[in-house]
Amino acid sequence: MIRWSWLSRRRRDRELDEELQAHLAMAKLDRIERGEEPQAAELAARREFGNRTLIQEITREMWGWNSLERLWQDVRYALRGMRRSPGFTAVAVLSLALGIGANNAIFSLVNTVMLRMLPVQHPEQLVEILQKYPDQARMNGWWSWQSYEHFRDHNHVFSALTGMSRDNVLNVRTAGSESEIVIGEYVPGNYFPVLGLKPAIGRLIGPQDAPTSVAVLSWSYWKTRFHLDPAILGQRIVVQGKPVTIVGVTPREFFGVLVGTRTDVWLPRSAEMGLQLFGRLRPGVTLQQVRAEMSVLYRFTMEEQARTWNNPLAWQSQVEVEPAGAGLARMRDHYAKPLIVLMAVVGLLLLIACINMASMLLARAAGRQREMAVRVGLGASRFRLVQQLLTESLLLSIAGAILGVLLAHIGIGALVRIIASGREHERFDLQVQPDLHVLVFTAGVALLTGLLFGLAPAWYAFRSAPAFALRQTGTAGETRLRRLFGRGLVTAQVALSVLLLSAAGLFVGYLSHLKNLDLGFQRDHVLLVTLDPARGGYKRAQLARPYQELLARLESIPGVRSATISAATPIQGLGAGSLVTAEGHQERPEDRRRVGLNWVAPKYFATLGTPLLAGRDFQFEDQGRPRVAIVNRAMARYYFGSANPIGKHIALDGDTKPYEIVGVVGDAKYLEIREAPGRTMYFNMFQEGRLRSQFALRTSVEPSSVTAEVRRTVRDLLKTVPVARVITLADQVDASIVPERLIAMLSSLFGALGALLAAIGLYGLLAYTVARRINEIGIRMALGATPGDVSRMVLGDALGTVGAGLVIGVPIALWGKRLATRVLEDLPVDSAVPIAFGAVGMVVVALLAAYVPARRAACVDPMKALRHE
């Protein structure tokens, strides 16, 4: 009804005006009939009738749409004001867009990685089970089938327990097409029933399906590979060389339970693979109850691992249980802490933007004192003025939010590409899409922002005295409290900007430290090329001679200095380990640790730049001779101390034939660049017959420039063998520190934006101060002050404000640096360089911001300034 009355406002206004006019005419006619003159009768009738406009306003209030009309008037007035001041509007909207857009982009990632629930039934009931070994990250993926069955059959807290085994290089071939590599998962028969999923077509894998007999496709793979053809049901495809029957397709929204990845094919579990376990809680069961029961059941796993793997660390491991409604924890474990840090950073950036806008609107409100005084004098209430000013600020906030969302959409794509660079071995598919959480967050940020930066000018308008404002000119109407408040806002911006710049310096310095660590190899000018001989029809036993010839051809390519092969390359993980027994060394059982194993070809250490400290490298001539090995320095020191290990023998646990140590090389990091290198043992892959297909080439030119020639050489010699992967060693190392790169890059960007906003606020304050002090400057110059004196006065004001900000900001930065170490534990906290960088950077920014107002003040004409009002 209110909306309908408001839409018919013109008709109702016309009817009201006609009704009031009729009442006046009747009163006038009545007086004329009593003998009064027509003109005197009309004046008397109007006096008796009262304020016609007030009657109209009261009547409209009774109709109920007057508040909507006032709001619409405020909106139109605010839009006209924004159009009249395009420079102010552009700066305001862009400042807010940067703050709101940054928050929207980072929160969208937080929502996708940490908050968004899986598209399954009752995701809040899902939990995952993880293992934690001493000094290692927790993991979910090494549970044996025996442990799974033990947990499943003996627990009292799960309504169902399931898991999956992931294969990132599943070879699939369909009828009439070549084979392709997809992402697959092997799952127990209860996997889909536990999740409560319904198929898009067909059926899903169930307990009745035998291992590797059927396959279920994802909706996206069905679309891209089979064009949504429903006739695929019952068709056979070849997976890892075995024919299976397609029985169904998963729902469109389901990509798997691992956030940030996409699964293409699901198969019934076959071989004894490591499982990633998760389960569904019974109604009423708490997480604490699950953890208590799993700590008891986990003893079975510890005994199993200690017995089967001969792993003494099993007794020191622990079991952890975490909610899995938003997906399994692997990606959250990598990016939760960096995203928390970035949310804090963008929150500070938005606060700086709000303070900047408050100071700009406060300065603008000071120039509108007479306008507000006139409005109050004409009958407007102070609450009416507050409503108008808040409407203006909210419109600016809404415009900034709209532009911010557009900027966030662009920024999210760049952030996803950065994260994907650290997961190049998987088919990365992080679906960052707006949902209710993001929309509510953005709307809330926009509303809160509008209120925050709109309160200062609104309060100033509420407290203003109209009669006093109408009598004042120049700076006299500006109170000392308002000047201090405006300067305090800029001081707060400076303090927060120092904090942001210090954080940027801290994270960039930490990233530089990681990049400059001694990794035990030279990352530059190394190209890594991985072949897939299985797809080319080659068996491992057939590759010895072709690979030796391929190495020779690769080394003949112009720009290639050496070439080799290995089972693992640095920062990729060794993938194999064993307990060992060394000649002459007695080791206590509790001290035994698995050593890393790597199979490499001759020239491996020269190609990667790992120094050969003693002995010799492997040779092709080692084939047919007694077995030899090379150990790293950490292993040589542990087992042989200061004695020469060359010629000593060492045996793998369970192996009766020992290896003779023929060389000692420097320590190289294969797992984590922040950790100390572990004990590592190398074998000659040609002697062992354990050939791998990961080639490494050291070049004297840019590695990417020889990629085409390498592919051509492989194609000429091994015609059917495809090149599966090409990457530089430097990129592989950088991919291992993506969270640190993300924090360093974004904190630098947001620190620069914060400093820019502080510069805008300082510039606005100084420009406004110079404009308000024109008379004073004219008097000073008339009394003999030079332009240099005036410039120094303005610069002194700027440095005084910055100095106050530094006094506040530096202690906050010190506190913030130590707080950051609670989130990112290995951050360096002793160096004062980041805070010094933030302080010096802010001083430089302040001087740049003060240059134009200082120059403008120095160029003031005293005569014009004295006449200025």
N, C-alpha and C positions, 0 to 999 in steps of 0.2 A: 504493500500500500504506500509506504514512504517513497519507494523507488518510483512508483507510478505518479505520485503527486509531484515528485521532483521533475519527472520528464514532462509533465503538463504544466510546468511553472508559468510559462508565458500566458497561457489561457487563464489560469487561476489569478495571476497578477492583474490581467485585464478586467476580470470579473470583480476583483476586490476594488480596483480603482473606480469602476463604474458604480459600485455599491456605495463607496465613500462619497463620490460626487453626488449621488442621489440624496444621501443624508444631508449634505450641505445645502443642496438646492431646496429641500423641504424645509430646513431650518430658516433659510433666507426668506422663502415664500411666507412662512408663518409670521415672521417679523414684519414683512411688508404689509400683510393683512392687518397687523396691529397698528399700522400707521407710520412705520419707520421708512426713511428714505432708502432706496435700493442699495446705494453704495454703503451707507452706514449699517444696513441690515446684513450685508455680506460680511463686513469686517467683524460685526458682533457675533455672527454665526460661526466664523472661523475661530474667534477667540474662545467661544463657548465649546466648540468641538475639540480643541486642543491640537497637539502635534500630530499632524496627519502621517508623517513618516514613521513616528514612533508607533502609531497604531498599526501601520502596515507591518513593521518589524515584529510586534507582539503577535499579530495574526499569523504571520509566517512561522513563528516559533510554535504556535499551536498546530499548524499543519504538519510540522515535524521534519521538513526538509531544509530548514535554514542552515543547519550545521553542514549539510552537504554542499550547499551553495557557498558558504564561507570557505570550505575546503577547496572547492573548485576555483574560487577567486584567488586564494592563496597560491594555488598551483599555477594559475595563469600569470599572476604577478611575478612569481619566482622564475617562470620561463622567460618572461620579458626581461627580467633583470639579468638572467644568464645570457640572453641575446645581446643586451646592451654592453656587457663586459666580457667579450669573447676571450680576451687574454686570461683574465682571472678564471673564467669557466674552464678553459683548456688546461691550465696548470692544476686546478682543483681536481678535475675529473681524471687527468692522467696520474696525478699523485695517488688518488684513491684506487685507481685501476691497478697500479703497480702493487699496492699493499693487498688489496682484495684478491687480485689475480694470483699473486704468489701463494697466499693462503689457500685459495681454491685448488691450485695445482698440487701442492704438497698434501693437502687433506684428501684429494682424490686418490693419490697413491696410498696414503695411510688407510683409507677406506677399502681399497682393492686388496691390499696385502694383509691387513690386520682385522678389518671389521666386517666386510661383506660375507654373508653366510653362503654356504654351498647350496645349490639348487636341489636339495634332497629333502626328504621328510624329516621334520624335527631335527634340524642340524645342531641345535643346542645340546642334544643328548650325546653327540659324538665326542670321543676322546681318543688320543693316540698315545702309544707306549714307546718310550725312548730309552736308550742306554747312554750312560755317561761314564767314560773312562777317565782316570786322572790326567789332568793337563791336556785334555782333548775336548773338542766341541761335542755336544750331545748329538746322537744320530738315531735314525729310525730306518733300518734297512738291512740289518744283519741278524734278524731273528731267524732261527732255524725252524724247520717244519715241526720238529719235536717240541721246541719251546711253544710254538703256536698251539699245538694240540694240548699240551699240558695246561696252558693258560685257559684255553677254551673249555676244557673238560673239568677243571677244578675250581673255577672262580664262582663267586656268589654275587658279583656286582654288575656283570654285563648281561644284558638280555641276548646279545650276540657279539661275537668277536670275529673279525676278518682281517684281510690284508691284501697286499699286492706286491708283485715283483716287476720292476720297470726295466724296459729294454729300449735304449735310445737309438739303436741301430738295427731295427727289425727289418729284415729283407722280405719284401712282399712283391709277388708277381701275379698279375691278373691275366686272363685269357686274351691273347692277341696283343700284348704289350710287354715292354721291357720291365725288369724288376726295378724297384725303387726302395729307398730307405725311409721308413716311417717310425713313429714313436709308438711302442706297444706296451701292454701290461698283461702279465699272467696273474689271474685272480682265482681264488677258491670259488666253489659253487655258490657260497652264500654272500658273495660280494655285493651283487646288485640287490638281493632281498634285504640285506642290512641297510643299504642306503635308501630303500623304499622307492626305487626308480621304476617308471613305466616306459616301455619302448615306444619310439616314434612309429616304427613298423616292426612286424615280426615279434620275436621274443628275445629275452636277455639270457645270459649264461646262468644255468642253475645247477644244483647238486647232481643231476642226472648226467651231465655232460662229461665225457671222458677227456683226459688231457690232450690238448692240441688236436681236437676233433672238429670243433666249431669256432667261429669267430663272430664277434660283434663289432660293428663299425661306429665311429662317432658321426654325428649329424654333419659336421663340417667336412669330414673326409668323404662321406657319402655324396655330399654336394659337389665337392671339387673333383673327385675321381670318377663318380658314377652319375653325376648330373641329376640326383634325386630320383633315379630310376627305381621304382618299387620291385621290378623284376629281378633285382639282385638276390632276393631271398632264394636260397637253395643253390645259388651259384657257388663254384669252388674256386678258391684262390690258393696260391702256394706261399706259405709263410715259413721262412728259414728252411726251404727245401721240402716241406711237408704240406700235402694238400689238406685244406680245411674247408668247411662249408659255412657260408654266411647265413646266420639265422636271425639277425635283427640289427636295429640301429638305435643308439641311445637318444634320449631327448635332446632337442636342439640346444638347450642352455647348459647342458652338462659336458664339461671338458675333462673331467677327472677330479681327483681330490688334492692334487698338488697345485697350489696357486702359482701362476706364472708360466705354466707349461700346458701343452695340449696333447692329449692322447688320441691316437688315430684308430687303433685296433686293440680289442680286448680278447684274450684267449684263456681257456681253462688252464689252471696251473699244471705245469708238466714236471720239469726237473727240480732237483733240490736246490732252489735258489734262496737267497736271503729275502725275507719278507719285511715289508713295512706294515706294522700292525696298527689297527685302530678298531674301536668297538663302540657299541651303543649301550648307554647306561640303563640299568633297570629303573623304573619309576621310584623316586624318593631317595636314590643313592646319591651321596655327595662325592665330590672330588677327593676329599680327605679320606673317605672310606675306601675309595679305589686305590689310592696311594698306599694306604696301610696294608691292604690285602695283596697288592702286587709286590710289595717289598718282601712278603713271605714267599709268594710263588716264584719270585725271581731267583731264589736260591737254586732251583732246578737248573736255570740257565747258567749260573756261575759254575756249578759242578760240571755241566755238559761242556762248557767252553774250556775249563781247566783240563778236563779229561781228553776231549776230542782234539782241541787245538794245541794242547800242551801250553796253555797261555796263563802264566802266573798272575797277570794283571786282572784276570777275570774276578778274583776275590776282592779286588779293590774297586770294581765297577759298581754302579748304582742304577736303579731303574727310576724313571721319571714318567709322570702322567700329566698331559696337558690337554686343554680343550681343543677340539678339532672341528668345531662348527664352521670356522672360517677357512678350513683346509688344513693340511698337515703343516707342521711348523718349520720346514726347512727354509723357505724363503723369508718367513718372519724372523727366524734366528739371524739371518744375514742382514736384513734391512730394517728391523724394528728400531734398533738403537739409532742408526743414522736418521731415520724418519722422525723420531722423537726430537732429536737435536734440531733438525730442519724446521719442524713445527714451532719450536721455541724461537728460532731465528726469524721466521716469517711473522710470528706474533709480534716480535719487537719491531719489525719493519712496519707492520700495520699500525702499531702504537705511534711510531714516529710520524706516519702519514696523518693520523688523527690529530696529533699535537700540531703538526704543520698547518692543517686545515683550520684548527681552532685559532691559531695565532693570526692566520690570514683573515678569517671571518671577524675576529675581534678588532683588527685594524680597520676592516671595512665597516664594522658597526660603529666605530668611533666617528667615522666620516658621515654616518647617517643619523647622528644625534638629533639634528633639527627635524629630520623627517619623522623620527619616532616621537619627538616632542609635539609636533603638529598633529600627529595621529591621536596622541593622548588628549591633546587639547580639543579635538573634535569629537571626543567621546569614546575612543577605543580603550578597552581595558588592557592592563598589562598582560593578562593571560592571553588576550587576543594577539598581542605583539609576539609573545613567546611562541604561540601556535604558528604564526607566519614565519618566524625565523627558523623554527624547527622544520617546517615544511620545506623551506629553501635548502636546509642542510640535508634533509632526507632525499630530496630530488637529486642533489649532487651525488649523494651516496649511491642512489639507484643507478644513475648514469655511470658512475665509477664501477659499480658491480657488473653492469652489462658489458662494459669494455673489458673489465678484469676477467670475466668468464671467457671472452674471446681470446685474450692473451693467454689465459691458462690452457685453453684448448691447444694452442700452438706449443706452449711450453711442455705440456704433458707428453706430446709426441717425442720431443727431444729427450725428456727424462727417461722414457721407456727405451729409447735407442741406447742411451748410456747404460742402463741396467742390462739390456740385452747383450751388450758387448762383453759382459762377464759370464755369459751363459751361452756362448757360441756352440758348445757341444750338444745343446738341446734345441728343440724346436720351441723357441720362446714365444709365448702368446699371453701377455699380460693384458687382459681386457679392462682398460680403465674407462669406464662409462659412468655418466651421471646417473645417480639413483636418488632415492628419497633422502638418504643420509647427506649426500653432497648438496642437494637442493636446499634442505633445511639449514645446513651449515652456511651456505652462501647467503641465504636470505637473512639468517641470524647475524652474520658478520656485517652485512650491509645495514641492517637496522641498528645494530649496536654502534657501528661506525658513525652513522648519521646522528645518533643521539650524543655520542661522545664529543664529536667536534662541534655539535650545534648547541651544547649546553652553555659554553662560555659566552658567546654573543647573546644567547637568550637570557641568561642571568644578568648580563650587563644591561640589556634593554629593560628587564624587570626592575632593576635597581635605579635606573636613571630618573632624574628630576626634570620634568619638562620645562618648568619656568626657568630653572637655572640654565638648561641647555639652550633655550631660546635667547638668553641674554649674553652668552659667551661667544667669543670668536677665537680663532687661532688655536693655540695650545692650552688656553686657560681652562677650557672645558674638559681637559683630560686630567683625571685625578692621578695622584702619585701611586695609589693602589693599583689602578689599571695599568700604568706603565710598568710597575714591578711585576704584575701578573703576566703581561705580554712578554717581558724579558725572561721571566721564569719558564714560560713555555718553550722558548728557544733554547734556554739552558738545558731543559729536560731533553730536547731533541739532540743537543750536542752530547749529553751524557750517554744516551742510548746509542748514538752513532759510534761513540768511542767503544762501547761494548761490542757492537756489530763488527767494527773494523778489527778489534782485537781478536774476536772469534775467527774472522777470516784469516788473520795472520797466523793464528794458532793452527788452524786446520791445513792451511797451505804449507806451513812449515813442517807439519807432521807428514803430509804427503811427499814433500821434497825429501824428508828424512827416509821414508820408505823407498823412494826411487833411488836413493844414493847408498842404500845398504849394500854391503859386500855379500853377494848371493853365491859366490863361488863359481860363477860363470860370467861370460860377457854377453849381455842380452842383445847388443846391437849387431846388425849385419848378419843375422842368422835367419834363414827361411826354413820353416817346418812344413814338410809335405807328407801327407798320409795317403797310402794306396789301399785299395780294397781288392786283393787278389782273389778272394773267395767269389766275388761277383764275376771275375774274369775266368773262372773255371780252374784256377791253379790250386793245387794242394801244397801245404807248407814244405813237404819234402822236395818239391820240384823247384823251389825258389833259390837255392844256394847259388848255382852258377849264373842264372839270369840277374840276380841282385848284385853279384860281384861285377858283372859287365855293366849293369846300370850305374853303379857307383863310379866306374871308370869314365863312362860317357858324361855323367853329370859333372865330374871334375874338369872335363874338357870344355865345358861351356864358358865362353868369355865372361869374366867377372866372378866366377866361382873358384874359391881357393881350396876348399876341401869339402868332402861329402861323407856321410856316415849314416848308420841306422841304429835305432834303439827301441827297446820295448816301452820306455817312458822318457819323457823330457822334463826338465825342471819346472816346478810349480804346476805340474800336472798330476802328481801323485805317482808313487812307484807301483802300487797295485799288487805287490807281492812282498812277503816277509817270511822269516823263519828264525827259529832259535838255532844257535850255532855252538859248536865245540871247538875251541882253539887250542893248538898244540902248546903245552906248557902253561896253560892258564886254568886255574881251578876257580869256578864261579859258584857262589852260594845260590841255592834254588830261588830264594826270594829276590835275588838281584838280576835274575835272567830276564832279558828283554829281546823281543824280536828285532832283527836287523832288516833294513830294507834291501831288496834284491832288484837288480836291473841287468838286462841282457843287452849288450851293445856290440857294435862292430868296430874294427880298427879305425883309428883317427877320431873316435868319438870325443875324447877329451880335448884334442887340438881344435876340433870344430866348434865345440861349445866354449872353449877358452878356460877350461878347468885345468889348473897347473898339474903337471906330473912331477911329484916331489922326489920320488925314488923309483928305481927299477925301470921297467919298460912298458910300452903299450901292447895291446893285443896285436896279433898278426894273423893273416889268413893261413899261414903255415902251421898255426897251432892245431889245425884239424888233424885228427889221428894221433896226436901226442897226448901225454898225461894232462889231466885237467888243470887249468890255471885260473886264477882270479886276481882281481885288483880290489884293494880296499881303500876307503877314504881315511883321512888323518884321524878323525874321531874314533874310528874303529881300531886303527893301529895303536893309538894311545891307550885305549881301554884294555885291549887284550894283551898287548906286548910292552906297554910302558915306554921306556926310553930305548929298549932293544930294537935292533933292526928286524922288521918283519919279513924282509925279502927272503924267500926260501922256506918260510914257516908254512905249516899246513893248517887248514881249517875245514871243518865239515859241517854240512847242514844237518839239522836234527832228523834222524831217521834215514840218513844216507850213509852207506858204508864206504864210499869212495871219497876221500878228502880232495880239496883243491890246494894247489901250491900257489902261494902269494908271489906274484911276479912284479907288482907295482903298487905304489901308494900315491894317491891323488889328493888334491885339496878337497875340503868339505864343500858340498853344493846343496842348496835347499831345493827339495822336491815337493814339499807339502805346503808350507806356510812361510812367507818371507819374514814374518815377525819372530818365528821360533828358531832356536838354535838347530843347526843341521844334525840329523840323527846318524847313527852308525849305518853305513851303506857298503854293500858288497856288489861288485860288478863281475859279470861273466862274459866270455866271448860267445856270442850267439851263433857264429858259424861253427865253432867247435862243439857247442852243445846241440846244434841242430834245432834250436828254438828261435827260428827266424821271425822277426816282426816286420812291420811295414811302415814304420815312422821314420822318414828320412829327414836329415838335417843338413843344410848347406851353409857354409860360411862364405860370404861374398865380400868382394872389395868395392862393390857398387850397392846402390839401393836394392834390397832383396826383392822388392816387388817387380823390379825391372827385368829379372830373369825368370819370372813365373811362366810366361808364355813359352819360353825355350825349354823349361823343365817339363811342362806338359807335353810338348812336342817330342821330347826325347823319350819320355815314358811311353807315349803312343807308338813311336817307331819301334821300340824294342818289345814292349809288352802290349800288344795291340788290343787285347780285350780287357786289360786291367784299368779301371777308372781311377782318377784322382779324387779321393773322397774329401780332402780338406787341405787348405793352404792357409798358413798364418805365419806371421813373423814371431820370433821368440819374444821380442819386445812387447808385441801386442798380447801375447799369452801372459806375460808377467803383469801388464797393466790390467788384464781382465781379472786377475786375482785380487785387485785392490779397488774394485768398482765402488764399494760403499765409501771408501776414503776419497776417491776421486769425485764422487757425487757431492759429498759434504764440502770438500775444498772448493769446487767450482761454484756451487750454489751459495755458499757462505760468502765467497768473494763477490759474487753478483749482488747479493742482497746487502752486503756491507757497503758496496759502492752506491747502491740505490738509497740506502739510509743516509749516507754522507751527502748525496745529491739533495735529498729532501731537507736535511738539516741546512744545507747551503741555501736552498730556496727560502726556508724560514728565516735564516739570518739575513739574507738579502732583503726580504720583505720588511723585517723589523728595521733595518738600517735605512732603507729607502723611505719608509713611513716616518722614521724619526727625523731624517733630513728634511722631508717635506713639511713636517710640523714645526721644525726649528728654523725655518727660513728667516724669520725676523731676527732671531738670536744670532744667526750666522752673519746676517747683514750688519748688525751692530758690532759684532766682533771685528769684522773686516774694516768697518768704518773707523774703529778705534785702533787699527794698525795690525790686525792679525793677517798673516800671509796665507796664501792658498795651502802651503805646506802645513801650517799650523792647523788649518781646518781639516786637512786630510788626516793628520795624525790624531785629531780629536775623534774622527769617525772610526779610524782603525783601532784606536784605543778602546772605544765602545765595543767593537767587534771582539778584540782580544780579551776584554774583561768578561764578556758573555761566555766566550770559549773557555777562559780560565776557570770560571765557575762550573761550567760543564765538565771540565777535566777533573776538578776537585771531587765532583760527585761520581763521574763515570769511571775513573781509574779504580777506586775501591770496589765498585760493582763488577768491573772486569776481572779483578783478582778473585772475587768470590765466584763469579761465573766460570772462570777457568777451572777452579777446583771442583765446581759442581759438574762440569762437563766430563771430568775424569771418572765420575761415578757411572756415567753412561758408556763412555769409550775409555776403557781402563788403562790402555797403554799410552795415553796422551802425555807428552812432556809438560810438566807444570813448573819446572824450576826456571825456565828461561823467561826473562823480562822483555824479550824482543817483540812478541806479539802486542803487548800493551804499549810499548814505546812506539811501535808502528801505528797503532790506533790513535795515540795522542798526537804524534807528529802529523799523521794524515789529516786529522781534524783541524789542526792549526793551519795547514796548507789550504784546506778547503775553505776555512773561514777567511783567510786573506784574499782568496780568489773571489769569494762572495762579497767582500767588503770593497773590492776595487772600484766597481761602478758607482756605488753610493758615495764613496770618498772623492772620486773624481768629479762627480756631479756637485758635491758640496763645495769643492775647491773652485769650481767655475761659476759660482753664484755672483751675480752683479749686485753690489751692496745697495745701490739706489733702488733697483727693482725689488730687492728683498725687503727694504724698509717700507715700501709701499704695499707689500704683500699682506693680505689678511688671511 
